[in-house]
Structure formats: C-alpha cells, structure tokens
Amino acid sequence: MKKRNIYTLSILALLTFSVSAQDVHFSQFLQTPQLINPGATGVFGGKVRGFLNYRTQWSSLGNAYKTYAASIDMPISKRRNNAYFGLGLNFYKDAAGSADFGNTMVGLSASGILPVTKNHTFSLGLQAGYGQYSANLSSLTWGSQFNGSEFDLALNNNESIVNQSSKYLDVGAGFLYQFKNTSNHFLGTKMSSFDIGVSGFHLNKPKQSFLSNTESEISMKIIAQFSGTFDIPSSKIALQPSMFYAIQGPHTEITPGFLLKYKMGGQTKYTGFFKESAFYIGAHYRVKDAIIPQLYFEFADYMIGFSYDYNNSSLASATGGNGGFEISFRYINKPKALQRASFR
C-alpha cells in the first residue's frame, strides 16, 4: 500500500510539473490532425472525417496514464479548384493515478483552404479551445497520515492545497501546404503526395494555478510536421516517410518515422470504382525516448492503427522499457471514385 502511494505521488509530481511543460500527444500523430495543426482541418478528400484515439502508458508504475481523444472535421462549400473552408471539433482527456490527475480540452477549428492548380493546396487554420486541469485529491494519502503501520485518513494531511482544478482558454493557429500528383487509377500508377505544416498552440500564453496560490504560464508550443506517400511504379507498394518536431519551453520532441504500405483490392464488378484495402507496417523513433513500432489496416473508408512505445530513456530503469500502447480508428466518407492514395 505504501509503495503504491509513493508511485502515485511521484507520478502526480511529474505531471504537475508537465502542466507548464509538455502537452498531451499521441505517437500516432498522423491520426490526430487537429491536435497538431489547425490548418489541417478540412484538408482531405471526402465529405466528413472522424478519429478516435486511446493511449495508455506507464502501467508498470501503478495506475496507468490514460489519454482519450476524438475529432471530426469537414470541408464547407467545397468546389473543384475553388477556395473553401474547413470546420472541425476536437476533444481530449487524460488521467493518471488514483487522483485521476489530468487535462480536459474541447477545441473548435476553422480553416481557409486555397487549391492552386490541381496539385497544390494551401490552408490556414485557427483553433480556440477551453481546457481544465483537475484532480480528485481526496482519494490520495500523504506521508503525515502514516501512523507507523498504515495510512489513517482521519489524520490531518498537513497539505496546503488551494485549487484542485484550473480552467483556461487556449488559442492556436497553423499553416499547411499539400502537394498531390495522382490519377483516378488505383494500382500500377505512379503517385506522390506530401504535406508540410507549421503550427503554434497556447499563443495567448494562458495562466493556470493548479495546486498553488500563484499563477504559472503554459508555455507556447511550436510544431513542424511532414508526411508523404510515394508509390513504387508498377507495384502495390508505397513508401510513407514522416517527421514530427515540437518545442515547448525547454522541451523538444523529434520523431521521425517510416511506413511501408502494401495495397490490396481492385475494380468493382459493376461500377468500375475502386475499394482500396491496405496494410501499413513500420516504426517511428522519438529521439532519446522510445522506439515505436506501428501497424495499420485500411479498408475502403475505415482505418485502424496499433502502436507501442518501447521506452529507452532514463525512465526505462523504472518502467522496464514498458512505455505506451496506443490504438486509433479513422473514418472518412469518400466519394466513390476518389483516389485513395494518402494516409489522411
């Protein structure tokens, strides 16, 4: 019991520090477009797009740190080669330890999207969100409540805790450039596409006062991203490199990676339209932190992804290398004859 509470308090201390440090993030960053760039809102081939994400990590330290996310976005007034808008809604929540310490955020994203010729698209997005850090500290026990043999909740914990929650408003913005060179054929066609984006979050530098009577500032976060799809001609194989870079206060994250896509499927018997299915296998590496093998399955409008973080940082001595398991689900309502080339 005592050991468990030490773990709980250690994780709580770590996460309290991270309130003003790093934000929630997923290893499958390509499956969380609004969380990494508001400019990606509505930039896809289809009528509506939705994501569900779940992550659990550090289970070897006691109660696991769990993160949930969901998002939906769609293009508005989209016409061929004309400017249009994107609109999206996103949500995430994380919780850790016996106190369920974590952050809940609801954000609304809007973007302006400008196709330039059939190959180039530029977009600029804004995001406004409402967040709250919170914890249920009544479920914790403290050192002053240990009577020598057990924790006695009737004893005073001698802790001066001002707030158990802290609310804030958040503002973000992002720019995205997309190149796509493809045709209406599915197999055996030379095809290439890639995205490059830059975004910023906490641009208003919101204040929070969790577990304290003084305010601290949530540091601005800057993200740069790249992802691409490149077919190997006359084959069913495509190469998909990607890169994620983020800096927030003194913290930096660099995550390069590579997926191999194998395409399956063919022309339908009556309509001549394509129903693509494919699987993806590969890995990312979060520099100085974790190796992340990944596996995805895609059929028509649906995709499901799995990944696991094998920790190789200094924290590995406590976790035994056990990092985080992650699963994602994506749905895109695509036009029947749409080119199904991109990992978006």
HELIX and SHEET records of a PDB file:
HELIX    1   1 LYS A    2  SER A   18  1                                  17    
HELIX    2   2 PHE A   29  GLN A   31  5                                   3    
HELIX    3   3 PRO A   33  ILE A   36  1                                   4    
HELIX    4   4 PRO A   38  ALA A   40  5                                   3    
HELIX    5   5 SER A   59  LEU A   61  5                                   3    
HELIX    6   6 LEU A  137  SER A  139  5                                   3    
HELIX    7   7 GLY A  143  GLN A  145  5                                   3    
HELIX    8   8 ALA A  316  THR A  319  1                                   4    
SHEET    1   A15 VAL A  48  GLN A  57  0                                        
SHEET    2   A15 TYR A  65  ILE A  76 -1                                        
SHEET    3   A15 TYR A  84  ALA A  95 -1                                        
SHEET    4   A15 GLY A 102  VAL A 116 -1                                        
SHEET    5   A15 HIS A 120  SER A 134 -1                                        
SHEET    6   A15 SER A 165  ASN A 181 -1                                        
SHEET    7   A15 SER A 192  PHE A 201 -1                                        
SHEET    8   A15 LYS A 221  ASP A 231 -1                                        
SHEET    9   A15 ILE A 237  GLN A 248 -1                                        
SHEET   10   A15 HIS A 251  MET A 264 -1                                        
SHEET   11   A15 SER A 277  ARG A 286 -1                                        
SHEET   12   A15 ALA A 290  PHE A 299 -1                                        
SHEET   13   A15 TYR A 302  ASN A 311 -1                                        
SHEET   14   A15 ASN A 322  ASN A 333 -1                                        
SHEET   15   A15 VAL A  48  GLN A  57 -1                                        
SHEET    1   B 2 LYS A 207  GLN A 208  0                                        
SHEET    2   B 2 SER A 216  GLU A 217 -1                                        
END                                                                             
